[in-house]
C-alpha cells in the first residue's frame, strides 16, 4: 500500500455542520468501497480547508478516491508520500 496526503478545498456552499458531516460520512464509505484506508482527516487554518492522509493499494485507487471527493463539491490535490527514513535510503543508494 502507498500512503497519500490530500489537500482539500470546499468549492460549493455548505449550509451547516450537519451537511458537512454527512458529506464526510459518504466520502468515508466510498473510500472503504475502494479499499482506501483513511489514516487521518484534519481541518486546516489557511489556504486549504482539510488535509486527508490515506493508504491506497495503488495509484489508480488513489485517483478513484480523488474523484469521490470531487464528486461531493470539493477540490482535492493528492500527493504520494514516503517516510523520511525511506527517502534517506533512496538518496543513499
N, C-alpha and C positions, 0 to 999 in steps of 0.2 A: 504494500500500500504506500502511496505517496501522500505527503502532507501538503496542504494548501492553505494560504491565507487569502481572504477576500475582503476588499474594501467596498462597502455598500452605501449607496445614497438612495433615499426615497425620492422618487420623481413625481408621484401622484399625491394628492392631498389625502392625508389620513384624518378621518373625522374625530377619532377618540382612541384612548389607550386600549379599549376592548377590541376594536377593529384591528389594531396593530398586533395584539396578542393572537388574534385569530389567524392573521396572515402568517405569523411565525410558526404557529401550530401546523398550518398547511405545508409550509416550507419544510419543516422537520419531517413530516410524514412522507413527502416526496423524496427527501434525501434518503430516508430509510428504504424506500422502494428501489432506489438506485444502488443501494449498498454503500452509501456515503455515511460516515460516522462524524457527527458534529462534536468536536472536542471543546469548543467554546464559542460563545457569542457575546459581544460586548457593545454597549452604546458608547459613542465617542463624542467628545467635545472637539470641534474643529472642522476640517474640510469634509470629512465623511461622517455619516450617521452611525454606522455599525462596522464592526470587524467580525468576521467569521473565521474560525480555524477548523479545518476538517480534513479527514482522511478519505481518499478515494482510491479504488483499486487500479485505476488507470486514467490517462488524460481524457479519454472520451467521456468517462463518467464525471470527471470534473466539469467538462463542458455542459453536460446534462444538468448538473447542479446549478451552474450559472444561468442556464435557460429557465430553470424552475424559478429561481429568484426573480429574474427579469420579468417573467410572466405575471408576477404579483406587483408590478409597478415600481420596481427598484432597479437601479443600475448597479452592476457588480463587476469589479475589476479583480481578477483572480491571478494569483502568482503561486508557483510551486516553491516550497521552502525546504531547506535541509538544516539539520543542526550544525552549529559552528564546528563542532569536532569532526563531523563528516566532511565539511568543507575544507577544514585544515588538512585532512588526509588526502583529499583530491589535489590540493596545492602541492603537497609533499611528493606526490607521485609524479 
